[in-house]
Amino acid sequence: MIKKNRNGQEVIRLDGHDFILEEPSREVIREALFYVYYASTTGPVMEIEWVRDYPQFGPRNEGWGKDSPHRVWHDLREDVGEWRLEILTATPEEFAPFLTDIRVRRDRWHWMTDVTKGNKLMNRPAVKAVIEELDEEMSYFFPMKVFDRDTGELISDEYHYWVPRRRLWFEPEELLRSDRVVDKPFPGPFAIVDRAWELTHNQALRAVVAEYPFWGLSSSLTDVAFSNPVFHRLKSEGFTGLVENTATGHWDRNYFQNIGHFDDLIAAEKEAICHI
């Protein structure tokens, strides 16, 4: 029996948390300098499984260390501080060990979104087309398949894994400085204290990332940031899987939301003045 909330939305409760079937929306709820993807809104509901074992992508893998030809490093402006930019460069064959097809529950296939998190971020063709239009040279796409976890039957071969080639690494000499306190109401690498503080307060860094349509954080290929204009464009297309976080802290996180905000401080200050 399908359970619905008072608004008539389908709800599945897992481990004490409600997942709500997304209703497509073209609205951007909150203006921000950039937006970050930090979780899947459907993965736990779909009960995703990997078709095969695979190594986690990262610099510890053979051939992918700091001096790897697959990782081209670029200097950032000096006032950005302890951040480095790298551009991934590799053939599909060289990326293949880190990718796998997936299996899901067919009876919950209607929960599958246009952007979702499998082994890496997965996009439907319409999303892929927009990304290629906005930032063609800085993204890789790898075709993948979705199978029925019970029967092994093919459900879909339309999805592609998306790997943003532009990666930012934070390499501080000192971690967890006592003067760096910031509370982000969403989980994941973007919310780690030192990184969150930098992304909130380092104005030189913020000026740099505001110019990037898409970028990824360190070696994690599922932690992706979108510039303000790009996020607006994606939402204007009505794509699902990009649900803005409305929680005020980790304690009241909504598991059917997965987009965090790093505010535009100037816009926030203007708004505050308007309310005085």
C-alpha positions in Angstrom: 0.0 0.0 0.0 1.4 3.4 -1.0 1.4 5.9 1.9 0.7 9.5 1.3 1.1 12.6 3.4 -1.5 15.3 3.9 -0.5 17.0 0.7 -1.1 13.8 -1.3 2.6 13.1 -1.9 3.9 9.6 -1.8 6.1 8.9 1.3 8.4 6.1 2.2 9.8 6.0 5.7 13.3 4.5 6.1 15.3 4.3 9.3 13.1 6.9 10.9 13.3 9.4 8.0 10.7 10.3 5.5 11.5 10.3 1.8 8.9 12.3 -0.2 8.4 11.6 -3.9 9.5 14.8 -5.7 7.0 17.0 -7.6 8.9 18.7 -10.4 9.4 22.4 -9.8 11.1 25.1 -11.8 11.4 27.4 -8.7 14.7 28.4 -7.1 13.8 28.8 -3.4 16.9 30.7 -2.2 19.4 32.9 -4.0 23.0 31.9 -3.4 26.5 32.5 -4.8 26.6 28.8 -5.6 24.8 25.5 -4.8 26.2 22.1 -3.9 24.9 18.6 -4.4 25.4 16.6 -1.2 23.1 13.5 -1.3 20.7 11.5 -3.4 17.0 12.1 -2.8 16.2 8.6 -4.2 19.1 6.3 -3.6 17.9 4.7 -0.3 14.4 4.4 -1.7 15.6 2.7 -4.9 17.8 0.4 -2.8 20.7 0.8 -5.3 23.2 -2.0 -5.6 26.4 -2.2 -7.6 26.6 -4.7 -10.4 30.3 -5.4 -9.6 32.9 -4.5 -7.1 35.0 -1.5 -8.0 37.8 0.6 -6.5 36.9 4.0 -5.1 38.3 6.7 -7.3 41.1 8.6 -5.7 44.8 9.5 -5.7 45.8 6.3 -3.9 45.0 4.2 -7.0 47.9 3.2 -9.1 48.6 5.8 -11.8 46.5 8.4 -10.1 48.9 10.0 -7.6 49.7 13.6 -7.4 52.1 13.5 -10.3 49.7 11.5 -12.5 49.4 12.6 -16.2 45.7 12.3 -15.6 45.8 15.3 -13.1 46.8 18.6 -14.6 47.4 21.2 -11.9 46.8 25.0 -12.3 47.9 27.9 -10.1 45.1 30.0 -8.7 45.5 33.7 -7.8 47.7 34.1 -4.8 45.0 35.6 -2.5 42.9 32.5 -2.8 45.2 30.9 -0.3 45.6 27.1 0.4 43.5 25.9 -2.5 44.6 24.2 -5.7 42.9 23.6 -9.0 43.3 20.4 -11.0 41.8 19.3 -14.3 41.2 15.6 -14.8 42.2 14.2 -18.1 41.7 10.5 -19.0 40.1 8.3 -21.6 37.0 6.3 -20.9 39.1 3.2 -20.7 41.3 4.7 -18.0 38.1 5.7 -16.0 36.4 2.3 -16.5 37.8 0.6 -13.3 36.0 3.2 -11.2 32.5 2.8 -12.8 29.8 0.2 -12.5 26.2 -0.4 -13.6 23.6 -0.5 -10.9 20.6 -2.5 -9.8 17.4 -1.0 -8.3 13.9 -1.9 -7.3 11.7 -1.9 -10.3 8.6 -1.2 -8.3 10.1 2.1 -7.2 11.4 3.1 -10.7 9.0 6.0 -10.7 11.2 7.6 -8.0 14.2 7.8 -10.3 15.2 11.4 -10.9 16.9 13.3 -13.8 19.9 13.8 -11.6 20.7 11.2 -9.0 23.6 9.5 -7.3 24.7 6.0 -8.2 28.3 4.9 -8.3 28.9 8.5 -9.5 26.4 11.3 -10.4 23.9 10.0 -13.0 22.1 12.3 -15.5 19.4 11.7 -18.0 20.0 12.8 -21.6 18.3 16.2 -21.3 20.5 17.1 -18.3 23.6 15.9 -20.1 22.7 18.2 -23.1 22.4 21.3 -20.9 25.7 20.5 -19.1 27.4 20.1 -22.5 25.9 23.3 -23.7 27.1 25.3 -20.6 30.5 23.7 -20.0 31.3 21.3 -22.8 35.0 21.0 -22.3 35.0 20.4 -18.6 32.8 17.4 -18.2 33.1 13.7 -18.9 30.1 11.4 -19.5 30.2 7.7 -19.3 27.2 5.5 -20.4 25.8 3.1 -17.8 22.9 0.8 -17.3 20.2 0.2 -14.7 19.0 -3.3 -14.0 16.2 -4.9 -12.0 17.8 -6.1 -8.8 15.5 -9.1 -8.6 15.4 -10.4 -12.2 18.5 -8.9 -13.7 16.4 -7.5 -16.5 17.6 -4.2 -18.1 15.4 -1.3 -17.0 17.2 1.7 -18.6 20.3 2.5 -20.7 19.6 6.2 -21.0 21.7 7.4 -18.1 25.3 8.7 -18.1 27.7 9.1 -15.3 28.8 12.7 -15.1 32.3 13.6 -13.9 33.2 17.3 -13.7 36.8 17.6 -14.7 37.4 20.8 -12.8 38.4 19.9 -9.2 39.3 22.1 -6.2 41.5 20.8 -3.4 41.9 22.5 0.0 45.4 21.8 1.4 45.8 23.7 4.6 49.0 23.5 6.7 46.8 23.5 9.8 43.5 21.8 10.3 40.5 22.9 12.4 41.7 26.3 13.4 39.9 27.4 16.6 38.8 30.7 15.0 37.0 28.9 12.2 33.5 28.2 13.3 30.7 27.7 10.9 27.5 25.6 11.0 26.2 24.3 7.7 22.8 22.5 7.9 23.7 19.8 5.3 26.2 16.9 5.5 29.2 15.9 3.4 32.6 17.2 2.4 31.4 20.7 1.5 30.2 21.0 5.2 33.5 20.0 6.8 34.4 23.0 9.1 37.6 24.3 7.4 36.2 23.9 3.9 32.8 25.4 4.8 34.5 28.4 6.5 36.7 29.0 3.4 33.7 28.7 1.0 31.7 31.1 3.2 34.4 33.7 4.1 37.3 33.5 1.6 36.2 36.3 -0.8 39.0 35.6 -3.3 38.1 31.9 -3.5 34.4 32.8 -3.8 35.1 35.1 -6.7 36.9 32.3 -8.5 34.3 29.6 -8.0 31.5 32.0 -9.0 33.0 32.0 -12.5 33.0 28.2 -12.8 29.8 26.7 -14.2 30.5 23.4 -12.4 33.2 22.1 -10.2 34.0 19.2 -7.9 35.5 19.0 -4.5 38.8 17.0 -4.3 38.6 13.4 -5.4 34.9 12.9 -4.6 33.1 12.6 -7.9 29.6 12.9 -6.3 30.3 16.3 -4.6 29.5 18.9 -7.2 28.9 22.6 -7.1 26.8 24.7 -9.5 27.1 28.4 -10.1 24.1 30.6 -9.5 23.2 31.0 -13.3 23.7 27.3 -14.0 21.5 26.2 -11.1 18.8 28.6 -12.2 19.1 27.2 -15.8 18.8 23.6 -14.5 15.8 24.4 -12.4 14.2 26.3 -15.2 14.2 23.1 -17.3 12.2 21.3 -14.6 14.9 18.7 -13.9 14.2 16.5 -10.8 16.8 15.5 -8.2 17.8 19.1 -7.3 15.8 19.8 -4.2 17.0 22.7 -2.1 17.7 22.2 1.6 15.4 24.1 3.9 16.6 22.7 7.2 18.3 25.1 9.7 20.6 22.4 11.1 21.7 18.8 10.9 19.1 17.9 13.6 16.2 18.7 11.4 17.6 17.7 8.0 15.0 16.6 5.4 16.2 13.5 3.6 14.2 14.3 0.5 16.3 17.4 0.0 19.9 17.4 -1.3 21.1 20.9 -2.5 23.0 23.1 -0.1 23.6 26.8 -0.3 26.7 29.0 0.0 25.1 32.5 0.2 26.0 35.6 -1.7 27.0 37.8 1.2 26.4 41.0 -0.7 22.9 39.9 -1.6 22.2 38.8 1.9 23.4 42.1 3.3 21.1 44.0 0.8 18.2 41.9 1.8 18.9 42.5 5.5 18.9 46.3 4.8 15.6 46.1 3.1 14.0 44.5 6.2 15.3 47.2 8.6 
